[in-house]
Amino acid sequence: MGGDTDKLFKRLDELLDRLELIMPADKAREQDWSFQAYRWIDRHLQGIPDYHQVDPRELLHIERQAGLLTTNTRQFLQGHAANNALLWGARGTGKSSIIKAQLHEFKDQGLCLVEVNKQQSENLFDIIGTLSLDQRKYIIYMDDLSFEGDDESYKALKATLEGSLQAQPANVLIYATSNRRHLMPESMQDNLDSSMVDGQLHPSDAIEEKISLSDRFGLWLSFHPFTQRQYLDVVELALQRFDLAMDKEVSTQAIRFATQRGSRSGRIANQFATYWYGQTLDK
């Protein structure tokens, strides 16, 4: 009896899912379209009234990447062809900040940002279908995106980017960040499985599968660890928000702070500025 009941409820869930697909107008009326920043939760858009605002002028030493992404976003808002973008590289170097800065730059032109985590990537078709019901332009923001070798959820993202009969609507782009260039782990065995045929190197199926996902992003932007000078420049800018000046002692402490964390990045620079501000309050 219990098994029959479970089957009945499963069938009812499937029917409800189908009803959602054939009643887009009702879905549009239920959705609150008054926000500019959203997150996808429980099959609907949840507005974020106090979203993290990033001023593009505060993004030091990543001006080239910021310029390329801004140009792509501007094309998108003007109704021209634009690419989905993958921002990859060292942690804490401004990948997420550049995407958030797009909203600051273009919010007056109707741009909206929708945060979607990796676990929800399987719902991308539903998310995009919902966004297509509104006239505004949307960037789907997927932060810290990566997939393990046995994780099949990447296939939904792959199909959404290219390969599905359902076209990506003209009012939606996908911007993703990752510490991995190809979004998936790479092993030595993948290279060993490659072969030579008629003097040409043929990558293994595993390599082809991993590269095929990242290849579907038309715009790649790489981010690298900061030099010490670049790191200190960001520290100085971050300190200015607290009305603190940079001197030799602060510089030495900032370098020590980064050394303890094994990284020089914009994130570490801002963390140091907050830490140092706290030290001044205790004096």
N, C-alpha and C positions, 0 to 999 in steps of 0.2 A: 504493500500500500504506500509506504513511504517513498519508494522509488518512482511510482506512478505520479505521486504528488510533485516530486522534484522535476520530473519531465514536463508536467503541466505548467509549473511556474517558469521553467526555462523557455517553453514555447510562448508563454505570454510575454516574457521579456523580449523575445525576438519580434513578436508582433508589434509591441510598443516602439521598438527601434525603427521598424518599417513605417509606422505611422508618423514618426518624427520626420522622416525623410520626405513624405508626401504632403506634409503640412508646413512648408517653410514660412508662410505668411503668419501663422499663429506663433511660430518661434520668433519671428522678427518683432511681433507685438509684445511678446513677453520680455524681450531683452531690453535692458536700460542702456540706451545709446548716448547718454549724457556725459560720459567720462572720456578722457583721452588716454588713460593707461588702464590696462586690465590684466587679470590673470585668469587662466582657464581652470575652473574647478567644478566637478560634478556636472559635466556636460553643459555648462553655461559660462558666460563671461561675467566675472566679478570685477566691478569697478574699483580702482585704487585712487582714492581722493588725494592722498598725500604721498605721491610717488617720489622716488629719489631723483632730484634734478641735478644734472651735471652741466656746468658751463663749459662750452668747448674751448674757451680761452684759457682754462686751467689745465689743459692736456698738453704737457710739455714733452718734447722730443718724440712725439708720435704724430707730428703734423702731416707727414706724407700719408700715413694710413688714414688719418682723419679726413684729409682732403679727398682721397679716392672714394671713401664711403659716403661722404657728403655729396659728392658729384653724382654718385649712383642713386642716392635718395632723392636728389633734386630731379633727376631724369624721371624717376618713378612718379613723383608728385605732378610733374608736367605732362604725364600721360605718355612718355616715351618708353622705349625698351629699357629695362633695368635688370640687373642680375641678383639672384640670391647670393648671399655672401657668407663666407667662412673666415672667421678671424681666429688664427691659431698661433700658439707660441708660448713663451714663458709665462708663468703665473704672475699675476699682480702687475702686469705691464700696461693695463688700460684697455683691454679688449672689450670688457663689459661697459666701461665708462664711455667709450666712443659710441656704442650703440645707444646708450641712454642719452647721450648728447644730441642725437638726431631729433629726439622729441623736443628738447629745449630749442633747437635750431628751427624746427619746422612746425611747431604746434599751432602757430597762427595760420598756417596753410592747410590745416585739417589733418595732419598726420596723427595717427594713434599707434600705441605700442601694446602688444599682447604678450605677456610672459607665459611660456609653455615649458614645463620641465620634461626631462627625458622620459619619465614614466608615462607621460601623456602623448608621446609621439605616435602611438598607435591610433590616437583620435584625431590626427591631423586632417583627415578628409572631412570629419564632422566640424572641426574648428574652422577650416577654410570655408566650408559651406555656410556656416553661420556668419562669418565676416562678409561673405559675398552679398548678404542681404542688406548691407548698409552701403551708402554711397561714398563714405570716407575711405581714405587710404590707410592700410594697416601693415605694420611690420610685426611679424611673429618673431619674438626674441627667445632664443633657446640658449641658455647659459651653461657653460661647463659641460658641453655635450661630448659623450664618449660611450662606446659600447664594448662590452667584453666579447670574447670569441664565441661564447655560447648564447649570446643575447640576440634573439631573433627580431626584437622590436625595431632595429635599424631599417628593416625592409619596408616598413610603413613610410619612414622618412624618405627613403630612396625612391619609392614609387611616387610620393608626393612631389618631389623635386622634378622628376622626369620619369616617364615610363608608364604612367597610368592613362587610361582613356579619359579620365576626368582632368580637364585642363586647369592649371592654376589660374584663378581669376585675376583680372587686371588690377584689382585694388589690394592685392596681397603680395608681400615679399617675405622671405625668411632670412633672418640674420642669426647666425649661430657662432658661439665661441667654443674653443676647445684647446686643451694643452697638447692634443695629438693632431698631427697634420692630416692623418687619414681617418681620424675619429675612432679607430679600432687598434688594438694592440698588434704590434708586429714582432715576429719571432725569427730567430736564426733559421729554424726549420722551414719557414716559408721560402727563404732564399735557397736553401738546399734542395727544395723540391722543384725549383726552376730547372729548365732543360735547354740544351743547345740543339737546334734543328737547322740543318743546312747553313751552319755558321752564324745563325741568329739566335739571340737569347730570348727564350719564351718564359715570361714570368709564370709562376705556379698559379693554379686556380685560386688559392687562398689570397695571394697578393692581388690578383685581378679583382676579386670580390671586395677587398678592403679599399682599393684605390677607386673602384667604381662609385662608391658612395660620395667621397669628397670631390670627385670629378664633376658631380652634378651641381656643385656650387660654381656659378660662373665667375665670381670674384673671390680671389684668395688674398688675404692680407696677413703677413707674418709679423710677429712681435718678438723682440729679442731682449735679453737682460740689459739693464742700464749699465753704463760705465759709472765709475765713482762720481765723476763730474756731473753727469746727468742726474744721478740720484740726489746729489747735494742741491742741484738746482730745484728739484721738486720739493725737497725739504724746506728750502728757503721760501718758496711760494706758499707751502702749507703753513709755515710759521706765521706768515703775514696775516692769515685769517685770525690768528690769536693776538695780533699786534706785537709779535715777538721778532726780534732781529737775529740775524745770523752772524756769529762771530767764531773765532777759532775754537773756543771751548765747545760750542754747540756742534760745530762741524765734527770735532773729534768724537763727541758722544753719539752723533748720528751714524758715523762710520762704525763705531763699536756696536751700536744697536743692530745695524744690518748684518754685521759679521756674526753675531750671535744667532741670527735667524737664517744664515746661509743664503741670503738673497738680497739683491739691490733692485728695488722696483718702486713704482709709484705707490703701491699699497703699503709697503714697508715705510716709505717716506711719510705718508700721512699718519700711519700708526705712531711713528716716532714723534711727529709734531704734537699729537694728542698727549703722548706720554710726557713730553718735555713741558707742555703747558701745565700738566698736573704737577710737575716738579716745582714750577714757579709759584703755584698756589700754596704749596707747603712751606715756602720760605717766609 
